[in-house]
Amino acid sequence: MTKDNKNLNDENRELKDVNPDNTAFENDKDDAHPTNIDTHNQAGVYGIESHDSIDVENLPRSTPGWKVLLQEILVDKVALFSLIIMIAITSYVFGLTMFLKQSEIVTVDLLSLNQPPNEEFRLGTDYGGRDIFGQLIIGTRNSLLIGFLVTAISVSFGTAYGVISGYFGGQVDNILMRIVDFMMVLPFIMIIVVYVTISPSYNVVSFSLIMSAFLWTGTARLIRSLAIQEKEQDYINASRTLGSSHVKIIFTQLLPNLVGIIIVNSTLSLASNIGIESGLSFIGFGFPEDTPSLGTLLSYATQTQTLRLRPWIWAPAAILILILMLCVRNVGEALRRAGDARQRNA
């Protein structure tokens, strides 16, 4: 019995030599104490470094809309190439017209009638002896200028109209939409034809205004439908609860979320507006001959002899219209995909 007690005392002495104060057990007990648990959680809350604390600054952030559009264009090589061509044509045309005088180019020269391309006239002359190259440059500028002006005016007014109608809703929306319905049933092509017929003189600005007066309705309906969806989102309701004004909500929260759609709609509207102007000029209800445009040059193709024997008069304008339409269409499709997450990730 004494021997057994001696062995037991030896074993206890060995344990004390390894950890004489039982510090490991005490430390484990202290770590498990609720007070230490609270302190550990408080450290994470108040920003003291810990593995459970949240680094707010390094949280993932959403990509801005304009960056998404830019990334989509850079990825789509066709859209990027089309954008470069569009910018190059626009810069060249607007830059070169600074050195050209429209009055000299549209002056009739009886000694240079229907000349094919040569050293003096790069693209030949028309039946009035007027330089086709000069008319093409000035006509492209006028057509692009009309397209840009009509797009800017119609999209700006249509966006404001649609946001007001969709955001406020109710009786305001009902009245504004009835006005849109009335404008859409009007034969605006016939109204423009009548305006051109009875107007003694008109220029690029006045022609753009009469076109914009009827081409804003599509944008207004599109933006209205999107505004109705956005105004029901939680962030809009939260802003209303906090007492933010309607103007602040519209300009700081609603419109920024519609920028992508507005850009896409503007791009596609640009091609449509250029086509409308060219079509009106082609049928003789656009600009007169002393104000060149792509449509007036293309209207020369209505003459059988010119269509068959003098392609240098109308073919450059037709090719340029085709290039511009394809470039705008490719860029618009890329922007549309950028606004659709399902197509962008496909």
C-alpha positions as CSV (number, residue, x, y, z in Angstrom):
1,M,0.0,0.0,0.0
2,T,2.9,2.3,0.9
3,K,4.5,1.5,-2.4
4,D,1.4,2.4,-4.3
5,N,1.1,5.7,-2.5
6,K,4.7,6.4,-3.4
7,N,4.1,5.8,-7.1
8,L,1.1,8.0,-7.0
9,N,3.0,10.8,-5.4
10,D,5.7,10.5,-8.1
11,E,3.2,10.8,-10.9
12,N,1.7,13.9,-9.3
13,R,5.1,15.4,-9.0
14,E,5.8,14.8,-12.7
15,L,2.6,16.5,-13.6
16,K,3.5,19.5,-11.5
17,D,6.9,19.7,-13.2
18,V,5.3,19.9,-16.6
19,N,2.7,22.6,-15.6
20,P,3.1,23.4,-11.9
21,D,0.4,26.0,-11.8
22,N,-2.1,24.3,-14.2
23,T,-1.8,27.4,-16.4
24,A,-3.0,25.7,-19.5
25,F,-6.2,24.8,-17.8
26,E,-6.6,28.2,-16.3
27,N,-6.0,29.9,-19.7
28,D,-8.5,27.7,-21.4
29,K,-11.0,28.5,-18.7
30,D,-10.3,32.2,-19.0
31,D,-10.7,32.1,-22.8
32,A,-14.1,30.5,-22.4
33,H,-15.2,33.1,-19.9
34,P,-18.2,35.1,-21.1
35,T,-16.4,38.4,-20.3
36,N,-13.7,37.6,-22.7
37,I,-16.2,36.7,-25.4
38,D,-17.9,40.0,-25.0
39,T,-14.6,41.9,-25.2
40,H,-13.7,39.9,-28.4
41,N,-17.0,40.9,-30.0
42,Q,-16.7,44.5,-29.0
43,A,-13.2,44.6,-30.6
44,G,-14.8,43.6,-33.9
45,V,-17.5,46.2,-33.6
46,Y,-15.2,49.1,-32.7
47,G,-12.7,48.5,-35.4
48,I,-10.0,46.7,-33.3
49,E,-8.2,44.2,-35.5
50,S,-9.7,40.7,-35.3
51,H,-10.5,37.9,-37.7
52,D,-14.2,38.5,-37.3
53,S,-14.2,42.3,-37.8
54,I,-15.6,43.7,-41.1
55,D,-13.4,45.8,-43.3
56,V,-16.0,48.2,-44.8
57,E,-13.5,49.9,-47.1
58,N,-12.6,46.7,-48.9
59,L,-16.1,45.5,-49.5
60,P,-16.9,44.9,-53.2
61,R,-18.6,47.8,-54.9
62,S,-20.8,47.8,-58.0
63,T,-19.3,49.0,-61.3
64,P,-20.6,52.4,-62.5
65,G,-22.9,52.3,-65.5
66,W,-20.6,54.3,-67.8
67,K,-17.8,51.9,-67.0
68,V,-20.0,48.9,-68.0
69,L,-20.8,50.6,-71.3
70,L,-17.2,51.4,-72.0
71,Q,-16.1,47.8,-71.1
72,E,-18.7,46.3,-73.4
73,I,-17.5,48.5,-76.3
74,L,-13.9,47.6,-75.7
75,V,-14.7,43.9,-75.6
76,D,-16.8,44.1,-78.8
77,K,-14.2,44.7,-81.5
78,V,-16.8,45.4,-84.2
79,A,-18.5,48.1,-82.0
80,L,-15.1,49.6,-81.2
81,F,-14.1,49.7,-84.8
82,S,-17.4,51.2,-85.7
83,L,-17.1,53.9,-83.0
84,I,-13.6,54.8,-84.3
85,I,-14.9,55.1,-87.9
86,M,-17.8,57.2,-86.7
87,I,-15.6,59.6,-84.7
88,A,-13.1,59.8,-87.6
89,I,-15.8,60.7,-90.2
90,T,-17.4,63.2,-87.8
91,S,-14.1,64.9,-87.0
92,Y,-13.0,65.0,-90.7
93,V,-16.3,66.4,-91.9
94,F,-16.7,69.1,-89.3
95,G,-13.0,70.0,-89.5
96,L,-12.9,70.2,-93.3
97,T,-16.1,72.3,-93.5
98,M,-14.4,75.1,-91.7
99,F,-12.3,75.7,-94.8
100,L,-15.1,75.2,-97.4
101,K,-17.6,77.9,-98.5
102,Q,-21.1,76.6,-99.2
103,S,-22.0,79.5,-101.4
104,E,-19.1,78.7,-103.8
105,I,-19.7,74.9,-103.9
106,V,-23.4,75.2,-104.8
107,T,-22.8,77.8,-107.5
108,V,-23.7,76.6,-111.0
109,D,-20.8,76.2,-113.4
110,L,-22.0,75.6,-117.0
111,L,-18.5,74.7,-118.2
112,S,-18.3,71.7,-115.8
113,L,-21.5,69.8,-116.3
114,N,-21.6,66.1,-115.4
115,Q,-17.9,65.6,-115.4
116,P,-16.6,62.3,-114.0
117,P,-14.0,62.3,-111.3
118,N,-10.7,64.0,-112.4
119,E,-7.8,65.9,-110.9
120,E,-9.9,69.1,-110.5
121,F,-13.0,67.4,-109.1
122,R,-12.3,64.4,-106.9
123,L,-15.8,63.0,-107.2
124,G,-16.9,64.7,-110.4
125,T,-19.7,67.2,-110.8
126,D,-23.5,67.1,-111.1
127,Y,-25.8,68.4,-113.8
128,G,-25.2,71.9,-112.6
129,G,-21.4,71.7,-112.6
130,R,-21.2,71.7,-108.8
131,D,-18.5,69.8,-107.0
132,I,-19.8,66.5,-105.7
133,F,-17.0,66.2,-103.1
134,G,-17.7,69.6,-101.6
135,Q,-21.4,68.8,-101.5
136,L,-20.7,65.4,-99.9
137,I,-18.7,67.0,-97.1
138,I,-21.1,69.8,-96.4
139,G,-24.1,67.4,-96.8
140,T,-22.7,65.0,-94.4
141,R,-22.1,67.8,-91.9
142,N,-25.7,69.0,-92.3
143,S,-27.1,65.4,-91.9
144,L,-25.0,64.7,-88.9
145,L,-25.9,68.0,-87.3
146,I,-29.6,67.5,-87.8
147,G,-29.2,64.0,-86.4
148,F,-27.4,65.2,-83.3
149,L,-29.7,68.2,-82.8
150,V,-32.9,66.2,-83.2
151,T,-31.6,63.4,-80.9
152,A,-30.5,65.9,-78.2
153,I,-33.8,67.8,-78.2
154,S,-36.1,64.8,-78.5
155,V,-34.3,62.6,-76.0
156,S,-33.9,65.5,-73.4
157,F,-37.5,66.5,-73.6
158,G,-38.8,62.9,-73.8
159,T,-36.7,61.9,-70.8
160,A,-38.0,64.8,-68.6
161,Y,-41.5,64.2,-69.8
162,G,-41.4,60.4,-69.1
163,V,-39.7,60.8,-65.6
164,I,-42.4,63.3,-64.5
165,S,-45.2,61.1,-65.8
166,G,-43.8,57.9,-64.3
167,Y,-42.6,59.2,-61.0
168,F,-45.7,61.2,-60.0
169,G,-48.2,58.8,-61.5
170,G,-51.9,59.1,-60.9
171,Q,-53.8,61.9,-62.6
172,V,-50.6,63.6,-63.7
173,D,-49.6,60.4,-65.6
174,N,-53.0,60.0,-67.1
175,I,-53.1,63.6,-68.5
176,L,-49.5,63.5,-69.8
177,M,-50.0,60.1,-71.5
178,R,-53.1,61.2,-73.3
179,I,-51.1,64.1,-74.8
180,V,-48.5,61.5,-75.9
181,D,-51.2,59.3,-77.5
182,F,-52.6,62.4,-79.4
183,M,-49.1,63.3,-80.7
184,M,-48.4,59.7,-81.8
185,V,-51.5,59.5,-84.0
186,L,-50.6,62.6,-85.9
187,P,-49.0,62.0,-89.4
188,F,-45.8,63.9,-88.6
189,I,-44.3,63.1,-92.0
190,M,-47.3,64.9,-93.7
191,I,-47.0,67.8,-91.2
192,I,-43.3,68.2,-92.1
193,V,-44.1,68.1,-95.8
194,V,-46.7,70.8,-95.3
195,Y,-44.2,72.9,-93.3
196,V,-41.5,72.6,-96.0
197,T,-44.1,73.5,-98.7
198,I,-45.5,76.6,-97.1
199,S,-42.3,77.8,-95.3
200,P,-40.5,80.4,-97.4
201,S,-37.1,79.6,-95.9
202,Y,-35.8,77.3,-93.2
203,N,-32.4,76.1,-92.0
204,V,-30.9,73.3,-90.0
205,V,-32.1,74.6,-86.7
206,S,-35.7,75.2,-87.7
207,F,-35.9,71.9,-89.6
208,S,-34.5,70.1,-86.5
209,L,-37.1,71.7,-84.3
210,I,-40.0,70.7,-86.4
211,M,-38.7,67.1,-86.5
212,S,-38.1,67.1,-82.7
213,A,-41.7,68.2,-82.1
214,F,-42.9,64.8,-83.0
215,L,-40.0,62.4,-82.3
216,W,-39.9,62.7,-78.5
217,T,-42.9,60.5,-77.8
218,G,-41.2,57.2,-78.1
219,T,-38.5,58.2,-75.6
220,A,-41.2,59.6,-73.2
221,R,-43.1,56.3,-73.2
222,L,-39.9,54.2,-72.6
223,I,-38.6,56.4,-69.8
224,R,-42.1,56.5,-68.2
225,S,-42.3,52.7,-68.0
226,L,-38.8,52.5,-66.4
227,A,-39.6,55.3,-64.0
228,I,-42.7,53.5,-62.8
229,Q,-40.6,50.4,-62.0
230,E,-37.8,52.4,-60.3
231,K,-40.0,54.5,-58.0
232,E,-41.2,51.3,-56.3
233,Q,-37.7,50.3,-55.3
234,D,-36.6,50.3,-51.6
235,Y,-34.1,53.1,-52.0
236,I,-36.7,55.5,-53.4
237,N,-39.1,54.6,-50.6
238,A,-36.3,55.1,-48.0
239,S,-35.5,58.6,-49.4
240,R,-39.2,59.5,-49.2
241,T,-39.3,58.3,-45.6
242,L,-36.3,60.4,-44.7
243,G,-38.0,63.5,-46.1
244,S,-36.0,64.0,-49.3
245,S,-37.7,66.3,-51.9
246,H,-39.0,65.1,-55.2
247,V,-36.4,67.1,-57.1
248,K,-33.6,65.6,-55.1
249,I,-34.8,62.1,-55.5
250,I,-35.3,62.5,-59.3
251,F,-31.9,64.0,-60.0
252,T,-29.7,62.2,-57.5
253,Q,-31.3,58.7,-57.4
254,L,-33.8,58.1,-60.2
255,L,-32.1,59.6,-63.2
256,P,-28.6,58.1,-62.5
257,N,-30.1,54.6,-62.6
258,L,-31.6,55.4,-66.1
259,V,-28.5,56.8,-67.7
260,G,-27.6,53.5,-69.4
261,I,-31.0,53.2,-71.0
262,I,-30.9,56.9,-72.1
263,I,-27.6,56.5,-73.8
264,V,-28.7,53.3,-75.6
265,N,-31.9,55.0,-76.7
266,S,-30.0,58.1,-77.9
267,T,-27.6,56.1,-80.0
268,L,-30.4,54.2,-81.7
269,S,-32.4,57.4,-82.2
270,L,-29.4,59.0,-83.9
271,A,-29.4,56.5,-86.7
272,S,-33.2,56.8,-87.1
273,N,-33.1,60.6,-87.2
274,I,-30.4,60.7,-89.9
275,G,-32.5,58.2,-91.9
276,I,-35.6,60.3,-91.6
277,E,-33.8,63.5,-92.8
278,S,-32.3,61.6,-95.7
279,G,-35.6,60.1,-96.7
280,L,-37.4,63.5,-96.6
281,S,-34.6,65.0,-98.7
282,F,-34.7,62.1,-101.1
283,I,-38.4,62.6,-101.9
284,G,-37.9,66.3,-102.3
285,F,-39.3,67.6,-98.9
286,G,-36.0,68.1,-97.1
287,F,-33.4,70.7,-97.8
288,P,-33.3,72.5,-101.2
289,E,-30.5,72.0,-103.6
290,D,-28.6,75.1,-102.3
291,T,-28.4,73.4,-98.9
292,P,-26.6,70.0,-99.5
293,S,-27.3,66.9,-97.4
294,L,-26.9,63.2,-97.9
295,G,-30.5,63.0,-98.9
296,T,-30.3,65.7,-101.6
297,L,-27.3,64.0,-103.2
298,L,-29.1,60.6,-103.1
299,S,-32.2,62.2,-104.7
300,Y,-30.2,62.6,-107.9
301,A,-30.6,58.9,-108.4
302,T,-34.3,59.4,-109.2
303,Q,-33.2,60.6,-112.7
304,T,-32.8,57.5,-114.9
305,Q,-29.8,58.9,-116.8
306,T,-28.0,59.8,-113.6
307,L,-28.8,56.5,-112.0
308,R,-27.4,54.5,-115.0
309,L,-24.6,56.6,-116.4
310,R,-23.4,58.9,-113.6
311,P,-23.0,56.8,-110.4
312,W,-20.4,59.2,-109.0
313,I,-23.1,61.7,-108.3
314,W,-25.2,59.6,-106.0
315,A,-23.2,56.5,-105.1
316,P,-20.8,58.2,-102.6
317,A,-23.7,59.6,-100.6
318,A,-25.4,56.2,-100.6
319,I,-22.2,54.4,-99.4
320,L,-21.7,57.0,-96.7
321,I,-25.2,56.7,-95.4
322,L,-24.8,52.9,-95.3
323,I,-21.5,53.2,-93.3
324,L,-23.0,55.7,-90.9
325,M,-26.0,53.6,-90.3
326,L,-24.0,50.4,-89.7
327,C,-21.6,52.2,-87.4
328,V,-24.3,53.6,-85.2
329,R,-26.2,50.3,-85.3
330,N,-23.1,48.3,-84.1
331,V,-22.4,50.8,-81.3
332,G,-26.0,50.8,-80.3
333,E,-26.2,47.0,-80.1
334,A,-23.1,46.9,-77.9
335,L,-24.6,49.5,-75.6
336,R,-27.9,47.6,-75.5
337,R,-26.1,44.4,-74.5
338,A,-24.2,46.4,-71.8
339,G,-27.6,47.4,-70.3
340,D,-28.8,43.7,-70.3
341,A,-26.9,41.7,-67.7
342,R,-28.1,38.4,-69.2
343,Q,-26.7,39.1,-72.6
344,R,-23.6,40.7,-71.2
345,N,-22.7,37.6,-69.2
346,A,-23.6,35.2,-72.1
